């Protein structure tokens, strides 16, 4: 009986030590969460798309130009990068990652023919 109690006590002590000494890589000392938000472009059958990752997990996979009618990919990789960067900036500012037609026009991205 005593050996079972010793084992349980040691197990609980070790579990407490592990839980106290480990914290997620994205958690800062003050308890706030640091989000690692990055983008990556990829080639599609009809152009380019982009993906947004938050803490190494895919959050958005955009295979076509948002807001534009039809499922048309970006003509150039650089266009996909521009929109992906806009989305990343919005997320970092805790804004909704939606894209408006006016934003695409400002970036020089127009509807593909």
TISEDO-158702 format. One record per atom (N, C-alpha, C, O): x, y, z; residue in three letters. Coordinates in pm, whole numbers, plus 50000, padded with zeros to 5 digits. Layout:
REM TISEDO-158702
XYZALA;...
***
This chain:
REM TISEDO-158702
500834988150000UNK;500005000050000UNK;500875012550000UNK;500605022149928UNK;501955012350085UNK;502845023850092UNK;503535026149958UNK;503735037649919UNK;503905015649888UNK;504595017249759UNK;503665023349655UNK;504105031049570UNK;502385020049660UNK;501415026049567UNK;501285040949597UNK;501235049049505UNK;501225044549725UNK;501125058649762UNK;502375066349719UNK;502265077649670UNK;503575060349738UNK;504805066849696UNK;504805068749545UNK;505165079449495UNK;504395058449472UNK;504355059449326UNK;503415070549282UNK;503765078649196UNK;502225071049340UNK;501255081449305UNK;501785095349339UNK;501605104749262UNK;502445096649454UNK;502975109549494UNK;504075114049398UNK;504115125649359UNK;504955104849360UNK;506025108049266UNK;505435111549130UNK;505875121149067UNK;504465104049085UNK;503825106648956UNK;503165120448955UNK;503315127948858UNK;502445123749060UNK;501785136849070UNK;502825148049074UNK;502645158349008UNK;503885146249148UNK;504935156249157UNK;505585158449020UNK;505795169948980UNK;505895147948950UNK;506495149148816UNK;505525155948719UNK;505935164448640UNK;504275152348725UNK;503275158448637UNK;503165173348663UNK;503045181348570UNK;503215177248791UNK;503145191448825UNK;504385198848775UNK;504275210048726UNK;505555192748786UNK;506785199148742UNK;506755201248590UNK;507135211848541UNK;506315191348518UNK;506255192348373UNK;505265203148331UNK;505575211248244UNK;504095203348391UNK;503085213148352UNK;503495227248390UNK;503095236748322UNK;504265229048495UNK;504685242448536UNK;505845247548452UNK;505975259648434UNK;506675238748402UNK;507865242848330UNK;507685243548179UNK;508575248248109UNK;506575239148128UNK;506355239847984UNK;505245249647956UNK;504215249948023UNK;505485257647855UNK;504445266747810UNK;504485266547659UNK;505535263947600UNK;503365269247594UNK;503355269347449UNK;504365279247395UNK;504615289647457UNK;504955276147280UNK;505965284747220UNK;505405298447185UNK;506145308247176UNK;504105299147166UNK;503495311847128UNK;502955319747247UNK;502305330047228UNK;503195315047369UNK;502715322147487UNK;503865330147547UNK;504925324647578UNK;503655343047564UNK;504665351747622UNK;504625350847774UNK;503675345447831UNK;505645356147840UNK;505755355247986UNK;504565361448057UNK;504185356948165UNK;503955371747997UNK;502815378148063UNK;501495371148035UNK;500435375848078UNK;501535359847964UNK;500325352047939UNK;499625355447809UNK;498675348647771UNK;500075365947739UNK;499455369247611UNK;499945359647504UNK;501005353547515UNK;499145358347401UNK;499465348947294UNK;500125356447179UNK;499605366547132UNK;501265351247135UNK;501955356747019UNK;501605347846901UNK;501925336046899UNK;500945353646803UNK;500555345846687UNK;501585347346578UNK;502015358446546UNK;501975336246521UNK;502895336146409UNK;502035334746284UNK;501555323846253UNK;501855345746212UNK;500995345746093UNK;501865347645971UNK;502565357745958UNK;501825338045881UNK;502635338745758UNK;501785334345639UNK;500745327945654UNK;502275337945520UNK;501575334045398UNK;502515326345307UNK;503745326945321UNK;501915319245214UNK;502675311545115UNK;501845310944988UNK;500635308344994UNK;502465313144874UNK;501745312044747UNK;501905297944691UNK;502825290644727UNK;500985294344604UNK;501075281244538UNK;500465282244399UNK;499585290444373UNK;500945273844310UNK;500475273244172UNK;499195264944167UNK;499085254644233UNK;498235269744088UNK;496985262444068UNK;496855259243920UNK;497695263143839UNK;495795252043885UNK;495565248743744UNK;495265261143660UNK;495505261143539UNK;494765271743724UNK;494405283743648UNK;495075296443701UNK;494485307243693UNK;496275295343753UNK;497005307043800UNK;497715304643931UNK;498415294643949UNK;497525314144023UNK;498175313544155UNK;497155315344266UNK;496115321644247UNK;497465309744381UNK;496665311444501UNK;497585314044619UNK;498795314844603UNK;496995315344736UNK;497805317344856UNK;497165310044974UNK;495975306944974UNK;497995307545072UNK;497535301445197UNK;498065310045312UNK;499165315445305UNK;497255311045416UNK;497635318245537UNK;497745308045650UNK;496835300045672UNK;498865308445720UNK;499105299345831UNK;499175307345961UNK;499815317845966UNK;498515302446064UNK;498615308246197UNK;499195297446288UNK;498625286746304UNK;500355300646345UNK;501075291046430UNK;501235277646360UNK;500975267046418UNK;501665278246236UNK;501985266646153UNK;500775258046115UNK;500945246746067UNK;499575263146136UNK;498365255846096UNK;497655264045989UNK;497515276246001UNK;497195257245885UNK;496535264345777UNK;495245270645827UNK;494425263945890UNK;495075283345798UNK;493895290845840UNK;493025294345719UNK;491795293345726UNK;493655298345611UNK;492945301645487UNK;493695295545370UNK;494925296445363UNK;492965289345280UNK;493545284745153UNK;492705290945043UNK;491545287245024UNK;493275300344972UNK;492565308044870UNK;493135304344733UNK;494215308944696UNK;492385296144659UNK;492855291444529UNK;492445300544414UNK;492875298544300UNK;491615310444443UNK;491145319544339UNK;491055333744396UNK;491125335744517UNK;490915343444307UNK;490855357444348UNK;489545359744425UNK;488465357144372UNK;489635364544548UNK;488405367244623UNK;487655379044561UNK;488255387744500UNK;486355379244578UNK;485455389944536UNK;485155389544385UNK;484125394744342UNK;486025383744307UNK;485845383344161UNK;484915371744126UNK;485045360844182UNK;483985374044035UNK;483035363743993UNK;483785352343925UNK;484685354543844UNK;483415340243959UNK;484075328443902UNK;485275324343985UNK;485715331744073UNK;485785312943957UNK;486945307844029UNK;488205309743946UNK;488755300143891UNK;488645322043936UNK;489815325543856UNK;490995327943948UNK;490915335644043UNK;492105321143918UNK;493315323043997UNK;493985336243965UNK;493655342843866UNK;494925340044049UNK;495705352044022UNK;496565349743900UNK;497125338943882UNK;496685359943814UNK;497485358643692UNK;498965357243725UNK;499675349343662UNK;499415364743823UNK;500835364843858UNK;501005361244006UNK;500155364344089UNK;502105354744034UNK;502405351344173UNK;502485364044257UNK;502055364144372UNK;503035374744201UNK;503165387344274UNK;501805392644319UNK;501695398644426UNK;500755390344238UNK;499415394744278UNK;498905386744397UNK;498295392244489UNK;499165373744396UNK;498765365344510UNK;499505369644636UNK;498935369644745UNK;500775373344621UNK;501565378044736UNK;500985390944791UNK;500885392544913UNK;500595400244704UNK;500025413044749UNK;498775410844836UNK;498645416744943UNK;497875402344788UNK;496635400144861UNK;496905392244989UNK;496325395145094UNK;497785382344981UNK;498135374645101UNK;498725383845208UNK;498395382545326UNK;499595393045168UNK;500175402545264UNK;499105411445327UNK;499155414545446UNK;498135415545245UNK;497035423645297UNK;496255415745403UNK;495915421145508UNK;495975403245375UNK;495235394745470UNK;496045392745598UNK;495505393645708UNK;497335390245584UNK;498205388445701UNK;498185401045788UNK;498055400245910UNK;498305412545724UNK;498275425145800UNK;496955427145872UNK;496935431745986UNK;495845423745806UNK;494535424845870UNK;494465415745993UNK;493985419946098UNK;494915403445979UNK;494875394046090UNK;495745398746207UNK;495365397346323UNK;496915404146175UNK;497805409046280UNK;497205420846355UNK;497535423346471UNK;496315428246288UNK;495645439446352UNK;494285435246409UNK;493485443646449UNK;494045422146413UNK;492815416246467UNK;491575420846392UNK;490515422846451UNK;491735422446261UNK;490615425946173UNK;490155413446100UNK;490875403446092UNK;488935413946046UNK;488435402945965UNK;489265402145837UNK;489605412445779UNK;489595390145793UNK;490465388745676UNK;489725389545541UNK;490185383945442UNK;488605396545539UNK;487845397545414UNK;488485407945323UNK;489095417645368UNK;488325405745193UNK;488885414545091UNK;487735421145016UNK;486745414744981UNK;487885434144994UNK;486895441844920UNK;487405444444778UNK;488615444544755UNK;486495446344684UNK;486845449144545UNK;487745461444536UNK;488695461644458UNK;487445471644614UNK;488255483844613UNK;489695481044654UNK;490615487244601UNK;489895471844747UNK;491245468444791UNK;492015461644678UNK;493195464344657UNK;491335452844604UNK;491985446444490UNK;492375456944386UNK;493475456544331UNK;491475466144360UNK;491755476644262UNK;492935485244306UNK;493775489044225UNK;492995488444435UNK;494115496244489UNK;495435488844470UNK;496475495044445UNK;495395475644481UNK;496605467544463UNK;496925465244314UNK;497945459244281UNK;496045470044226UNK;496285468444083UNK;495875454844029UNK;496355450543924UNK;494975448144101UNK;494515434844060UNK;493125436244000UNK;492205441244065UNK;492995431943877UNK;491715432943808UNK;491235419043771UNK;491975409243780UNK;489995418343729UNK;489395405643691UNK;490105399843570UNK;490415406843474UNK;490335386843576UNK;490945379743464UNK;489895377543357UNK;488735375043387UNK;490295378543235UNK;489405375943121UNK;489425361443085UNK;488735357242992UNK;
***
